[in-house]
């Protein structure tokens, strides 16, 4: 761990550039130094790994984006569970996490990889476990859950301390059982990224409209 910390400080933090251009869209990463590579991006942070240290993932928050302390607290509350990562080290601007291999549900649909019902059940059970630990799962969608060997994993728990309810996962499940599974169980095929992005942005607009119309006058 000491060696990895030095590599993060000497190689990564001083050269990588992470920008939050739009709070509703993933952060933008520029100038990733070798031998580091990007594993993924979210609305708050980007995740990296280094050649020779593939068991670890380093999550760096974009400047001005809050929540790193809360995310570390969520990992402490979760403890060990097969559907979640673990936090090995927390700093003011980055976390060192256990790396979870696999492919996100979003990328599985894009690549034509079947998402089985077992993976959906695994996510449901993992969310129940989080609630049993006093957490409130939030922001669970196709880019924040992963498929590995037919099982479901949750890769982003940064919003599990929020107080408000979130219906994202239940909304995804409705689409899964009504639209995805009836077709994919017979024949799975890749969905083009423009199609997936249109659905994602349409869903965001629908959620904002729903929230606005549900507020008391």
Kinemage of the C-alpha trace (Angstrom):
@kinemage 1
@onewidth
@group {chain A} dominant
@subgroup {mainchain}
@vectorlist {calphas} color= white
{ca unk a 1} P 0.000 0.000 0.000
{ca unk a 2} L 2.857 2.398 0.769
{ca unk a 3} L 4.261 1.860 -2.721
{ca unk a 4} L 0.870 2.486 -4.328
{ca unk a 5} L 0.379 5.674 -2.309
{ca unk a 6} L 3.709 6.990 -3.572
{ca unk a 7} L 2.771 6.128 -7.157
{ca unk a 8} L -0.562 7.925 -6.771
{ca unk a 9} L 1.141 11.020 -5.360
{ca unk a 10} L 4.120 11.100 -7.724
{ca unk a 11} L 2.519 9.933 -10.978
{ca unk a 12} L -1.225 10.427 -10.944
{ca unk a 13} L -2.318 13.379 -8.822
{ca unk a 14} L 0.223 15.774 -10.260
{ca unk a 15} L -0.608 15.104 -13.899
{ca unk a 16} L -4.203 13.962 -14.281
{ca unk a 17} L -6.838 16.615 -15.025
{ca unk a 18} L -10.468 15.978 -14.059
{ca unk a 19} L -13.168 18.517 -14.901
{ca unk a 20} L -16.823 18.616 -13.931
{ca unk a 21} L -18.298 20.340 -16.988
{ca unk a 22} L -21.947 19.474 -16.330
{ca unk a 23} L -23.098 18.199 -12.891
{ca unk a 24} L -25.648 15.957 -14.616
{ca unk a 25} L -23.044 14.335 -16.878
{ca unk a 26} L -19.890 12.296 -16.164
{ca unk a 27} L -16.714 14.230 -15.399
{ca unk a 28} L -14.208 14.799 -18.196
{ca unk a 29} L -10.705 13.336 -17.780
{ca unk a 30} L -7.694 14.768 -19.580
{ca unk a 31} L -3.999 13.880 -19.630
{ca unk a 32} L -3.886 10.474 -17.968
{ca unk a 33} L -0.219 9.612 -17.233
{ca unk a 34} L 1.198 6.210 -18.137
{ca unk a 35} L 1.035 3.500 -16.847
{ca unk a 36} L -2.370 4.541 -15.462
{ca unk a 37} L -5.675 4.015 -17.278
{ca unk a 38} L -9.287 5.060 -16.744
{ca unk a 39} L -11.693 2.432 -15.473
{ca unk a 40} L -14.745 4.678 -15.534
{ca unk a 41} L -16.244 8.085 -14.828
{ca unk a 42} L -19.243 9.305 -12.862
{ca unk a 43} L -20.835 12.662 -12.170
{ca unk a 44} L -18.488 13.311 -9.233
{ca unk a 45} L -15.265 11.450 -9.888
{ca unk a 46} L -13.144 9.264 -12.126
{ca unk a 47} L -11.668 5.849 -11.321
{ca unk a 48} L -8.210 4.698 -12.374
{ca unk a 49} L -5.977 1.656 -12.092
{ca unk a 50} L -2.249 1.158 -12.589
{ca unk a 51} L -0.317 -1.529 -14.364
{ca unk a 52} L 1.177 -3.778 -11.706
{ca unk a 53} L -1.515 -2.886 -9.162
{ca unk a 54} L -4.591 -4.249 -10.917
{ca unk a 55} L -6.278 -5.344 -7.682
{ca unk a 56} L -6.828 -1.700 -6.700
{ca unk a 57} L -8.954 1.129 -8.061
{ca unk a 58} L -8.176 4.767 -7.292
{ca unk a 59} L -11.166 7.097 -7.245
{ca unk a 60} L -10.381 10.806 -7.612
{ca unk a 61} L -13.055 13.447 -7.165
{ca unk a 62} L -13.228 16.398 -9.540
{ca unk a 63} L -12.314 19.784 -8.017
{ca unk a 64} L -15.307 21.336 -6.328
{ca unk a 65} L -17.318 18.117 -6.244
{ca unk a 66} L -18.261 17.167 -2.666
{ca unk a 67} L -18.872 13.781 -1.094
{ca unk a 68} L -15.587 11.946 -0.668
{ca unk a 69} L -15.867 11.892 3.139
{ca unk a 70} L -19.431 10.620 2.925
{ca unk a 71} L -18.401 7.877 0.491
{ca unk a 72} L -15.675 6.672 2.858
{ca unk a 73} L -18.274 6.615 5.654
{ca unk a 74} L -20.611 4.480 3.517
{ca unk a 75} L -17.864 1.927 2.954
{ca unk a 76} L -17.229 1.771 6.703
{ca unk a 77} L -20.942 1.143 7.278
{ca unk a 78} L -21.161 -1.548 4.602
{ca unk a 79} L -18.199 -3.589 5.821
{ca unk a 80} L -17.629 -6.637 3.658
{ca unk a 81} L -20.245 -7.855 1.209
{ca unk a 82} L -19.714 -9.771 -2.069
{ca unk a 83} L -21.688 -7.246 -4.137
{ca unk a 84} L -19.698 -4.210 -2.999
{ca unk a 85} L -16.149 -2.964 -3.183
{ca unk a 86} L -14.119 -2.102 -0.066
{ca unk a 87} L -12.274 1.076 0.846
{ca unk a 88} L -8.650 0.424 1.812
{ca unk a 89} L -7.539 4.031 2.199
{ca unk a 90} L -9.188 7.467 2.211
{ca unk a 91} L -7.613 10.879 1.615
{ca unk a 92} L -9.094 14.331 1.140
{ca unk a 93} L -9.204 13.976 -2.641
{ca unk a 94} L -8.993 10.253 -3.426
{ca unk a 95} L -9.965 6.772 -2.267
{ca unk a 96} L -8.176 3.469 -2.779
{ca unk a 97} L -10.763 0.758 -3.382
{ca unk a 98} L -10.895 -2.935 -4.050
{ca unk a 99} L -11.242 -3.280 -7.809
{ca unk a 100} L -14.342 -5.084 -9.034
{ca unk a 101} L -13.921 -6.723 -12.408
{ca unk a 102} L -16.799 -7.004 -14.832
{ca unk a 103} L -18.869 -4.892 -17.188
{ca unk a 104} L -21.536 -2.330 -16.300
{ca unk a 105} L -25.125 -3.101 -17.245
{ca unk a 106} L -24.936 -0.118 -19.619
{ca unk a 107} L -21.915 -1.559 -21.439
{ca unk a 108} L -23.434 -5.053 -21.385
{ca unk a 109} L -26.433 -3.736 -23.304
{ca unk a 110} L -24.168 -1.803 -25.652
{ca unk a 111} L -22.053 -4.904 -26.356
{ca unk a 112} L -24.908 -7.396 -26.556
{ca unk a 113} L -24.060 -9.285 -23.346
{ca unk a 114} L -27.074 -10.860 -21.649
{ca unk a 115} L -27.991 -9.498 -18.209
{ca unk a 116} L -29.549 -12.502 -16.428
{ca unk a 117} L -32.275 -12.351 -13.825
{ca unk a 118} L -29.806 -13.600 -11.197
{ca unk a 119} L -27.858 -10.339 -11.519
{ca unk a 120} L -31.049 -8.343 -10.863
{ca unk a 121} L -31.748 -10.436 -7.761
{ca unk a 122} L -28.174 -9.892 -6.564
{ca unk a 123} L -28.597 -6.114 -6.779
{ca unk a 124} L -31.915 -6.317 -4.928
{ca unk a 125} L -30.309 -8.351 -2.139
{ca unk a 126} L -27.328 -5.993 -1.925
{ca unk a 127} L -29.649 -2.994 -1.590
{ca unk a 128} L -31.586 -4.746 1.175
{ca unk a 129} L -28.295 -5.390 2.955
{ca unk a 130} L -27.329 -1.701 2.688
{ca unk a 131} L -30.668 -0.676 4.198
{ca unk a 132} L -30.101 -3.126 7.047
{ca unk a 133} L -26.867 -1.212 7.779
{ca unk a 134} L -28.786 2.055 8.141
{ca unk a 135} L -28.062 3.341 4.623
{ca unk a 136} L -30.444 4.636 1.950
{ca unk a 137} L -29.369 3.448 -1.508
{ca unk a 138} L -29.539 6.188 -4.098
{ca unk a 139} L -28.588 6.667 -7.761
{ca unk a 140} L -28.597 2.965 -8.713
{ca unk a 141} L -28.758 2.788 -12.497
{ca unk a 142} L -27.238 0.906 -15.438
{ca unk a 143} L -23.876 2.679 -15.211
{ca unk a 144} L -23.506 2.083 -11.466
{ca unk a 145} L -24.169 -1.661 -11.399
{ca unk a 146} L -21.949 -4.318 -12.920
{ca unk a 147} L -22.157 -7.846 -14.282
{ca unk a 148} L -19.429 -10.373 -13.444
{ca unk a 149} L -19.766 -14.090 -14.174
{ca unk a 150} L -23.531 -13.688 -14.341
{ca unk a 151} L -23.776 -12.025 -10.916
{ca unk a 152} L -24.673 -8.445 -10.031
{ca unk a 153} L -22.380 -5.935 -8.302
{ca unk a 154} L -22.873 -2.339 -7.157
{ca unk a 155} L -19.929 -0.110 -8.040
{ca unk a 156} L -21.024 3.360 -6.863
{ca unk a 157} L -22.268 3.904 -3.316
{ca unk a 158} L -21.355 7.597 -3.042
{ca unk a 159} L -24.962 8.737 -2.517
{ca unk a 160} L -26.037 6.150 0.060
{ca unk a 161} L -26.293 8.766 2.841
{ca unk a 162} L -28.898 10.914 1.100
{ca unk a 163} L -32.197 11.353 2.918
{ca unk a 164} L -34.574 11.434 -0.041
{ca unk a 165} L -36.042 8.369 -1.696
{ca unk a 166} L -34.752 7.275 -5.093
{ca unk a 167} L -36.719 5.196 -7.587
{ca unk a 168} L -33.976 4.730 -10.205
{ca unk a 169} L -33.414 1.034 -9.558
{ca unk a 170} L -37.138 0.254 -9.458
{ca unk a 171} L -37.580 2.190 -12.709
{ca unk a 172} L -34.741 0.213 -14.295
{ca unk a 173} L -36.268 -3.082 -13.160
{ca unk a 174} L -39.609 -2.191 -14.720
{ca unk a 175} L -37.889 -1.558 -18.058
{ca unk a 176} L -35.838 -4.727 -17.636
{ca unk a 177} L -38.828 -7.016 -17.075
{ca unk a 178} L -41.212 -5.309 -19.493
{ca unk a 179} L -38.896 -4.511 -22.419
{ca unk a 180} L -35.398 -5.943 -22.085
{ca unk a 181} L -35.956 -9.495 -20.836
{ca unk a 182} L -38.831 -10.503 -23.176
{ca unk a 183} L -36.529 -9.752 -26.131
{ca unk a 184} L -33.055 -10.538 -24.758
{ca unk a 185} L -34.087 -13.905 -23.316
{ca unk a 186} L -34.744 -15.052 -26.889
{ca unk a 187} L -32.111 -13.123 -28.782
{ca unk a 188} L -29.596 -10.690 -27.354
{ca unk a 189} L -28.012 -8.089 -29.646
{ca unk a 190} L -25.943 -4.912 -29.177
{ca unk a 191} L -27.793 -1.660 -28.598
{ca unk a 192} L -26.060 1.325 -30.255
{ca unk a 193} L -24.719 3.958 -27.880
{ca unk a 194} L -26.910 6.744 -29.408
{ca unk a 195} L -29.985 4.660 -28.580
{ca unk a 196} L -28.865 4.099 -24.989
{ca unk a 197} L -27.955 7.778 -24.564
{ca unk a 198} L -31.331 8.868 -25.927
{ca unk a 199} L -33.067 6.616 -23.397
{ca unk a 200} L -30.817 7.862 -20.576
{ca unk a 201} L -31.362 11.541 -21.323
{ca unk a 202} L -35.073 10.998 -21.867
{ca unk a 203} L -35.277 9.321 -18.483
{ca unk a 204} L -33.446 12.262 -16.853
{ca unk a 205} L -35.935 14.708 -18.358
{ca unk a 206} L -38.843 12.545 -17.233
{ca unk a 207} L -37.466 12.393 -13.669
{ca unk a 208} L -37.021 16.145 -13.476
{ca unk a 209} L -40.561 16.667 -14.786
{ca unk a 210} L -41.905 14.140 -12.290
{ca unk a 211} L -40.097 15.796 -9.389
{ca unk a 212} L -41.302 19.242 -10.425
{ca unk a 213} L -44.938 18.217 -10.799
{ca unk a 214} L -44.944 16.279 -7.515
{ca unk a 215} L -43.830 19.286 -5.443
{ca unk a 216} L -46.603 20.943 -3.414
{ca unk a 217} L -47.702 24.332 -4.728
